[in-house]
């Protein structure tokens, strides 16, 4: 299980790399389009970054899944129901996490390809991406919520003593990290529009592996 926990930590950090490749857009970025789901700086970003970001998410989410497996295995003896619920949510959530990240990157590739034919094609790009956005909205947000729910199971496991780690480690989760990232961007959008705000949820998922490592070594 130690190996699975290490894979979980590495997987979360790899997801952070994927976030940086996709979401580090630099200064002057503007939200465009009907649903404001288009970033103006996509045109300035190399297309290889989006493919590399999807690859990082593929291996990263798989690694996070191993991290959850380690936690579920560690608590299964005393809390089998919680372990099963966590395993199911993590399995679905990690698949969903890869889906969410991939679709975001694919939107950027589609936009760049359409706009490469000329600025007059913005209406076509917006119309195309608006249709894609509406088609994926429900599974997009559902996948995100399921992965957060898996992390919440980890919080519960720590608080009820199912894992042999300090109680304060319950704060090391993707929900808390997401709140911190969003808060930083709200306080100062110019300073925190990129780092660390863009990697916070993935960094929170990396903590699953870290917690598993600590639990196995105390």
KEDOMAR-306722 format. One record per residue (C-alpha): residue in three letters; chain; x, y negated, z. Coordinates in steps of 0.02 Angstrom, whole numbers. Example, Ala and Ser with C-alpha at 12.3 -4.5 7.8 and 13.67 -1.06 7.14 Angstrom:
% residues 2
(site "ALA", "A", (615, 225, 390));
(site "SER", "A", (684, 53, 357));
This chain:
% residues 218
(site "UNK", "A", (0, 0, 0));
(site "UNK", "A", (149, -115, 23));
(site "UNK", "A", (183, -106, -164));
(site "UNK", "A", (1, -152, -201));
(site "UNK", "A", (13, -301, -83));
(site "UNK", "A", (174, -360, -167));
(site "UNK", "A", (87, -343, -336));
(site "UNK", "A", (-57, -446, -265));
(site "UNK", "A", (60, -586, -212));
(site "UNK", "A", (152, -584, -379));
(site "UNK", "A", (-13, -576, -473));
(site "UNK", "A", (-81, -731, -387));
(site "UNK", "A", (80, -826, -422));
(site "UNK", "A", (72, -770, -604));
(site "UNK", "A", (-105, -840, -611));
(site "UNK", "A", (-30, -1005, -549));
(site "UNK", "A", (90, -1002, -697));
(site "UNK", "A", (-57, -971, -813));
(site "UNK", "A", (-148, -1120, -736));
(site "UNK", "A", (3, -1231, -765));
(site "UNK", "A", (22, -1176, -946));
(site "UNK", "A", (-160, -1214, -982));
(site "UNK", "A", (-203, -1357, -865));
(site "UNK", "A", (-45, -1462, -853));
(site "UNK", "A", (-105, -1591, -977));
(site "UNK", "A", (-6, -1745, -924));
(site "UNK", "A", (-53, -1926, -909));
(site "UNK", "A", (-190, -2008, -1010));
(site "UNK", "A", (-302, -1856, -1028));
(site "UNK", "A", (-486, -1894, -1054));
(site "UNK", "A", (-641, -1785, -1046));
(site "UNK", "A", (-733, -1784, -1212));
(site "UNK", "A", (-885, -1702, -1289));
(site "UNK", "A", (-1068, -1681, -1246));
(site "UNK", "A", (-1033, -1583, -1086));
(site "UNK", "A", (-862, -1662, -1056));
(site "UNK", "A", (-781, -1492, -1077));
(site "UNK", "A", (-652, -1553, -1203));
(site "UNK", "A", (-484, -1624, -1149));
(site "UNK", "A", (-408, -1754, -1263));
(site "UNK", "A", (-230, -1697, -1224));
(site "UNK", "A", (-262, -1525, -1298));
(site "UNK", "A", (-203, -1601, -1462));
(site "UNK", "A", (-35, -1642, -1384));
(site "UNK", "A", (-9, -1468, -1310));
(site "UNK", "A", (79, -1328, -1405));
(site "UNK", "A", (-40, -1188, -1454));
(site "UNK", "A", (79, -1053, -1388));
(site "UNK", "A", (42, -1114, -1212));
(site "UNK", "A", (-138, -1055, -1222));
(site "UNK", "A", (-90, -880, -1280));
(site "UNK", "A", (44, -868, -1145));
(site "UNK", "A", (-81, -928, -1016));
(site "UNK", "A", (-204, -790, -1064));
(site "UNK", "A", (-63, -662, -1049));
(site "UNK", "A", (-18, -727, -875));
(site "UNK", "A", (-201, -715, -824));
(site "UNK", "A", (-212, -537, -890));
(site "UNK", "A", (-68, -473, -783));
(site "UNK", "A", (-103, -595, -642));
(site "UNK", "A", (-284, -545, -614));
(site "UNK", "A", (-235, -362, -623));
(site "UNK", "A", (-105, -396, -488));
(site "UNK", "A", (-233, -484, -378));
(site "UNK", "A", (-344, -332, -396));
(site "UNK", "A", (-204, -223, -326));
(site "UNK", "A", (-189, -344, -180));
(site "UNK", "A", (-374, -321, -138));
(site "UNK", "A", (-354, -132, -156));
(site "UNK", "A", (-218, -137, -24));
(site "UNK", "A", (-327, -235, 97));
(site "UNK", "A", (-477, -121, 66));
(site "UNK", "A", (-370, 32, 98));
(site "UNK", "A", (-304, -42, 261));
(site "UNK", "A", (-478, -76, 332));
(site "UNK", "A", (-568, 76, 260));
(site "UNK", "A", (-539, 184, 413));
(site "UNK", "A", (-631, 72, 535));
(site "UNK", "A", (-741, -30, 418));
(site "UNK", "A", (-784, 78, 265));
(site "UNK", "A", (-935, -25, 212));
(site "UNK", "A", (-838, -189, 212));
(site "UNK", "A", (-696, -104, 119));
(site "UNK", "A", (-816, -39, -15));
(site "UNK", "A", (-904, -206, -37));
(site "UNK", "A", (-736, -294, -51));
(site "UNK", "A", (-673, -168, -179));
(site "UNK", "A", (-827, -186, -289));
(site "UNK", "A", (-827, -376, -281));
(site "UNK", "A", (-639, -383, -314));
(site "UNK", "A", (-652, -264, -463));
(site "UNK", "A", (-791, -365, -545));
(site "UNK", "A", (-717, -531, -492));
(site "UNK", "A", (-543, -498, -562));
(site "UNK", "A", (-617, -446, -730));
(site "UNK", "A", (-723, -603, -723));
(site "UNK", "A", (-573, -709, -676));
(site "UNK", "A", (-483, -652, -832));
(site "UNK", "A", (-639, -687, -935));
(site "UNK", "A", (-656, -863, -864));
(site "UNK", "A", (-475, -909, -894));
(site "UNK", "A", (-471, -835, -1068));
(site "UNK", "A", (-627, -927, -1124));
(site "UNK", "A", (-556, -1093, -1065));
(site "UNK", "A", (-397, -1062, -1165));
(site "UNK", "A", (-494, -1005, -1318));
(site "UNK", "A", (-594, -1167, -1315));
(site "UNK", "A", (-432, -1264, -1327));
(site "UNK", "A", (-370, -1161, -1475));
(site "UNK", "A", (-535, -1183, -1568));
(site "UNK", "A", (-531, -1370, -1537));
(site "UNK", "A", (-352, -1389, -1597));
(site "UNK", "A", (-384, -1288, -1755));
(site "UNK", "A", (-541, -1386, -1802));
(site "UNK", "A", (-464, -1555, -1763));
(site "UNK", "A", (-306, -1513, -1861));
(site "UNK", "A", (-411, -1538, -2017));
(site "UNK", "A", (-443, -1719, -1973));
(site "UNK", "A", (-514, -1834, -1838));
(site "UNK", "A", (-680, -1839, -1933));
(site "UNK", "A", (-710, -1660, -1877));
(site "UNK", "A", (-739, -1705, -1695));
(site "UNK", "A", (-928, -1686, -1713));
(site "UNK", "A", (-904, -1510, -1781));
(site "UNK", "A", (-783, -1467, -1640));
(site "UNK", "A", (-900, -1535, -1508));
(site "UNK", "A", (-1050, -1443, -1582));
(site "UNK", "A", (-952, -1279, -1590));
(site "UNK", "A", (-883, -1289, -1414));
(site "UNK", "A", (-1050, -1345, -1343));
(site "UNK", "A", (-1127, -1185, -1411));
(site "UNK", "A", (-986, -1081, -1340));
(site "UNK", "A", (-999, -1170, -1172));
(site "UNK", "A", (-1185, -1136, -1158));
(site "UNK", "A", (-1162, -954, -1205));
(site "UNK", "A", (-1034, -920, -1068));
(site "UNK", "A", (-1099, -1035, -930));
(site "UNK", "A", (-1193, -902, -829));
(site "UNK", "A", (-1059, -765, -830));
(site "UNK", "A", (-927, -900, -809));
(site "UNK", "A", (-993, -965, -643));
(site "UNK", "A", (-1056, -794, -586));
(site "UNK", "A", (-882, -720, -609));
(site "UNK", "A", (-805, -861, -510));
(site "UNK", "A", (-929, -840, -367));
(site "UNK", "A", (-902, -651, -359));
(site "UNK", "A", (-714, -672, -345));
(site "UNK", "A", (-740, -800, -206));
(site "UNK", "A", (-855, -676, -119));
(site "UNK", "A", (-717, -545, -122));
(site "UNK", "A", (-602, -669, -39));
(site "UNK", "A", (-737, -706, 89));
(site "UNK", "A", (-738, -521, 133));
(site "UNK", "A", (-554, -537, 173));
(site "UNK", "A", (-591, -685, 287));
(site "UNK", "A", (-721, -580, 378));
(site "UNK", "A", (-599, -434, 394));
(site "UNK", "A", (-472, -548, 477));
(site "UNK", "A", (-596, -631, 595));
(site "UNK", "A", (-670, -467, 658));
(site "UNK", "A", (-498, -393, 687));
(site "UNK", "A", (-504, -264, 549));
(site "UNK", "A", (-331, -321, 495));
(site "UNK", "A", (-184, -337, 612));
(site "UNK", "A", (-141, -517, 568));
(site "UNK", "A", (-158, -683, 661));
(site "UNK", "A", (-334, -758, 651));
(site "UNK", "A", (-267, -920, 576));
(site "UNK", "A", (-225, -823, 417));
(site "UNK", "A", (-412, -821, 380));
(site "UNK", "A", (-386, -999, 318));
(site "UNK", "A", (-269, -934, 183));
(site "UNK", "A", (-401, -900, 52));
(site "UNK", "A", (-450, -964, -120));
(site "UNK", "A", (-605, -1055, -55));
(site "UNK", "A", (-506, -1163, 66));
(site "UNK", "A", (-369, -1191, -63));
(site "UNK", "A", (-499, -1241, -193));
(site "UNK", "A", (-576, -1368, -73));
(site "UNK", "A", (-403, -1440, -40));
(site "UNK", "A", (-367, -1454, -226));
(site "UNK", "A", (-534, -1536, -266));
(site "UNK", "A", (-514, -1655, -119));
(site "UNK", "A", (-341, -1709, -176));
(site "UNK", "A", (-406, -1744, -351));
(site "UNK", "A", (-553, -1843, -282));
(site "UNK", "A", (-441, -1946, -168));
(site "UNK", "A", (-315, -1988, -304));
(site "UNK", "A", (-361, -1922, -477));
(site "UNK", "A", (-211, -2005, -559));
(site "UNK", "A", (-83, -1924, -444));
(site "UNK", "A", (-163, -1754, -419));
(site "UNK", "A", (-251, -1725, -586));
(site "UNK", "A", (-118, -1595, -625));
(site "UNK", "A", (-12, -1524, -482));
(site "UNK", "A", (-49, -1458, -356));
(site "UNK", "A", (-237, -1472, -387));
(site "UNK", "A", (-241, -1358, -540));
(site "UNK", "A", (-158, -1207, -457));
(site "UNK", "A", (-242, -1208, -286));
(site "UNK", "A", (-375, -1071, -313));
(site "UNK", "A", (-245, -954, -389));
(site "UNK", "A", (-124, -993, -248));
(site "UNK", "A", (-263, -945, -128));
(site "UNK", "A", (-283, -778, -217));
(site "UNK", "A", (-95, -749, -200));
(site "UNK", "A", (-122, -756, -12));
(site "UNK", "A", (-220, -592, -24));
(site "UNK", "A", (-56, -504, -62));
(site "UNK", "A", (38, -602, 71));
(site "UNK", "A", (-91, -557, 204));
(site "UNK", "A", (-79, -375, 153));
(site "UNK", "A", (110, -380, 171));
(site "UNK", "A", (99, -460, 343));
(site "UNK", "A", (-32, -334, 400));
(site "UNK", "A", (79, -188, 350));
(site "UNK", "A", (232, -257, 436));
(site "UNK", "A", (167, -318, 606));
